[in-house]
Every structure is written in structure tokens, then in C-alpha cells.
Amino acid sequence: MKEILKIRLANDDARRYFRDDIGKLSGDVRVLQINKQSVEYDRVRLLDCEKKEKHIFYSWEFQREYTQQEWDSAALLHMFIKKTFEPDGENCGTVYDETAACSICGANRIQKNDLHLQRRSIPKKDIARTLPMEIVVSKWFVEAVKKWGIRGCVFLPVMHGEMQSEDYFQLKAEREVTLSLHTVAGVTPFDFTEISENGEVFRCPLGHTIGLRLVSEVHVIDALEVHEYDFMASKQKIGMRQGVYRPEPIYLVSPRFKRMIDEEQLSGFKFEVAHIDKV
């Protein structure tokens, strides 16, 4: 597996550690794609640590490239949803019980009614999400799940005002799985702060959240659900409570789920290899 860290940072900061011909310049911003095994990756670490009082990355993400053998041998996959849209359900009439959520990190609030969304705001994809991770899928996805006998998907109505949508459904997972300690999340790839100076909770002491953003691949503890279901959510969450954002689960799927997506040509999905850790 090839692991690349893609970062955007101020060109003035980039010049202190990198040659001008490394990365692409866009105005005053330099976009770098750094191999995790390279010397440059250690330089990014030094640069981040040097300015730890204010992170220098405008944005960052890991991009992982797998060989065909790695795809073929994977027993579990991490599913990403590529498209995000607004407004979220709460701003359209969806009601949540916040008293059921963790008082420390805000995870695990309870949705009390059907998901309400603006029809025109939903992307024309087979899967998309709102900012607080309300997942919407197309009727084509629902039909494919039934056709393939995919296990673990729960479909709920999506409302447009007083009308129930005929084209979209809310997707939830029937089962949760537990992340292992090998799943790492942080503020940046080098900063694993648990609580910010402003009191923002990135890692819940009660175990509900493990960090702001994923840094590593996903690892789950081996359990019966991992082998019996095709679609699952992680028990622990990533992210934080801020505005409409809430801590969100990680979604895991079977190789069979990915085959369904590929063969039915469903859009809006991205996958990485995930790992099952024996206890």
C-alpha cells in the first residue's frame, strides 16, 4: 500500500523546508503530496511541531493506493461518502433528543422523527450525506441492496415537507462494531490533542469519540457481526460537536458490498482497505 499525505499550506511556510519545485503553487498556497515513507514527511512533521500553537495546514488528507492483491485479500473495507450537502435535517424540521447525547462530546443524540430535507439540495448521487452525517441513498441503491441480499442496511423515509420522497431514503446501520486501538485519529497526523485550549473535546474520556479526524486505516475488533453483516457502523465516533456538526461513526462494509456498488455502477462511494484485529 502506498500512503500519500496531501496538504495545503502557505507558500512562505513551505519554502522553509521544501524546494520551490516540490508541490504545486496556487496563489500563496502550496499543495504538497508527500509519501509517508519519505524524508519530506519528516520535514512536514517538524514544520507542524514548530508551529504547534497554530496549525499551518489549511487542509490535509491521506490518499492510499492499494495493489490488486491487497484489494482481493481484504476481508473488510472502509466506506467513504464522497458528496456532502446542506442544509442538514435539523434545519429542515428533523427533531433530535440532545438530552440523550453525551454531555462531554455530544455523541449519540437520538433522532425523534423522520429525516426532513429540501429535495432540491440532495445531490444526484446514489449516496450523499449532510454535515452531521445524515445519510441519504437513492431508490436504485435500495433496489440493489434487496437484489444482492446485502445485510445490515436499515432504510427510513425521507420527507420533503409533508410529502414522503419516492426517490430517496435515509440509511442507517443495523449493527455496530468496535474499533481497535490500532485505529488512530488526531487533529493533524502529528497532533493527538484530546481537549483543545477552548475546551473542545476531541477524545471523549467515556470512550464515545477517539479523535477529530482519522489518521490511520480503520481497524476493528474481530466479532461475529464483522463476518455476518455487509454494512456496519463503528461504535466509537470521530469528530466533535460544533455548530451543526456532531461526532460521526465510521462505516465498514464487506467486499461483497463493494462488488455490488461496482457491478450496479452506483455513484458517490469511495473505499479503503480496513483490518480485522484478533483479540
N, C-alpha and C positions, 0 to 999 in steps of 0.2 A: 504494500500500500504506500502510495506517495502522498505526503501530507504537506499542504501549502498554506501558509498564513498570508492572507490578503489584507493589507492595511492601507488606510488613507491618513496622511499626516501632513503637517505644514512642511513646505519645502525647506524652510530655514532649519528645522529640526533634522530633516533627512540629510541635509548637506554635511552635518557634523559627523555622521557615521557612514555615509554611503557616497560612492562616486556619482557624479551627475548623470551618468549613462545607465544607472540602475533604476528601474521603475519608469513610470510614465507621468509626465507633468501635465497638470490641468489647472491653469492659473497659478495660484500659490500653493496648490495641493499636490503632493507626490503620492502616486499609487504604487505600492510595492507588493510583489508576490514572492515570498520568501520560503524556501524549502526548510522544513523544520530540522533537517539534519545538517544544515549549512552553518558556516561561520556567521553569516549575516543574521541568522536567527538569534544568535547570542548577542549580537550588537543591538538588535531590537529590544532584547531583554534589558540590556544596560541602559538604553535610552529611556525605557519606561520606568526603570527603577530610579534613574537620576531625577526624573520629574514626578516622583510618586505622589507629590502633593496635588498634582493636576495632570490627569492622564492626557497624553499627547495624541492618542489615536482619535481621529474623527469617526472612524468606524473600523471594525475588524471582523474577520470570519475565517474559519478553516475550510479549505476545499480539499476533499480526499478523493484520490483516484485509485480504483481497485483493478486488479488483473481479473481476467475472466475466471481463472481458477478460484480466486477469492470470492467472487460472486457465487460461483457454483457450489462452493463448500459452506457458505453461510447458512446457519440454521435459524437466524433471526435478523431482522432488518429494522432500522430506524426510519420512520416515515416523516418527511417534512411536507408542510403545506406551503406552496410557493406564493400564493396570492393572498394578500391581506386587504380588507376593505373597511370603510366607515360609512355611516355611523354604526355603532355597536347596538346590541339588543336592548340594553338598559335605556338608551336614548331614544328607543322606538316603542317602548311600552313593556319590555320584559321586566319582571319583578324578581328580585333576589333577596334572600334572607341573609343579611350580613351578620346577624347575631350568631349564626351557626358557624361562621368563619373563625379561623384562629385569630385571637386578639393581638398576637405578636406580628405575624407575617401576612395575614389576610387570606390565607389559602382555605379552600374547601367551603366557600359560600354555597348556598343551595338555591337553585333555580326553581321558582314557585309556579310559573305558568309557562305556556308555550312561548317559543322564541319569536319575537316580533322584529321584523326587519323591513327596510324600504326595498321594494322589489328592484327598482332601477339601480340600486347601489351594489347588488350582488354580481360579481364578475361572471362572465360566460365561460366558466370552467366547471369541471366535474367535482372539484373540491376547492373551497376557499375558507378563510377564517376572518373573524373580526379581531380587533386589537386585544380583547380579553379572552381570546381563543374559544369563541363560539363557532363551531364548525358546521358549514353548510355543504351539502352534496346534491348533485343533480339526480333526477329520476333515472338517468342512464346508469349512474353508479349503483343505485338501489337495485335496478334490474339485474346488473352484472353480479352483484353480491348474491342475489337469490339464485341466479343461473349456476354459479360456481359453488354454491353451498358454503360460502365464507362464514366462519363462526366468530362471534364476538361483537358484531355491529348492532347497535340499537338505533332505530330511526324514529324521530319525533317530528311533529308538524312544525312548519314554519308559517307564520302568519304575516299577511300584508294588511294591516288594519284589522278589519273584521273578517277578511277573506283568507281561507287556508290556501297556501300555494299548491299548485298542481305540479310544479317543476322542481321544487327544492325541498329538502328535508334536513333537519338537524341530525348530526351524527354524534353519538356517544359510545363509549366502550362499555361492554358488559362486565369485563373483568379488569382488575388492576394487578400489576406485577411490581416486585420490589427491586429497586436499583441496588447494585452492589457498591462497595466503597471504591471500586475502580472507575466509577463514573465521576468525573471531575468537572466542576463548574466554578466560574470566577467572574470578577468584574472585567478583567482582561486575562489573557493567557498567563500573566505573571502576577496578578493581584488577586488574592483569595480572601479579601476583607469580608468579615461576617456581618458587621454593622458599620455603616458609614458615620462620619462625624455629625451628620444631620439626623442620625437615629434611624436611617433607612435599613431595614432588615433584609440582608441577602441570604443568610443561612439561619433558618429557624432553630432555636435550641430545642424545640419539641419534635424536630425531625421532619416538618412538613415541606420545607424548602432546602435545597442543597447549594444554591448559589444563583448568581444573576444570569449567567449565560453558560452554555456548555462549552467546555474546553476540549474534552476528550471524546472518544467514541462512547457509545452507550453500552453499559454492562448491566445485566440483570441477574438476580439470584435464581438458580435453577428451581423450578416448581412445576407442578402439574399443569397449571394454566399456560405456561410458556409453550407446551407441546400440544395442548388440546385446542387452543384458540388461534385464529388467524389475525385478529385485531385486538390490541390491548393498550391500556394506558398505564403509565407509571404511577405508583402510589405517591412517591415524592415528586415535588414540583420544582421548576426553575422560574426565575423572575422575581418580581416584587410588586407590592401594592403601591400604585402611583397613578392618580387620575383614574382613567377607565381601565388601566392595566391591572391584572391580577396574576399571581403565580399560576403557571400552567403546567399540565402534565406533558411528558414525552410519550409519543405514540410508537408502539412497536408492532410489527407485522411479520407474518410468515413469508417464506419465499413464494408460496402459492398465491398469496395476496398480490405480490408484485407481478407474478405471471398473469394474473387476471388484469391488472392495470395495463400491462404491455400488450396483451393479446386483444383486449377490448378497446385499446387506444384511448384510454381515459386521460384527461389532462389535469394539470395542476399539482402533480405529485413529484417528489424527489426522494431518493433513498440513499442510505449509507448502511454499511455492514454494522450489525450490533453483535454483542457477545453474551453467551450464557455462562455464568460462573458457577462451578460446583461448590457446594458448601463444604 
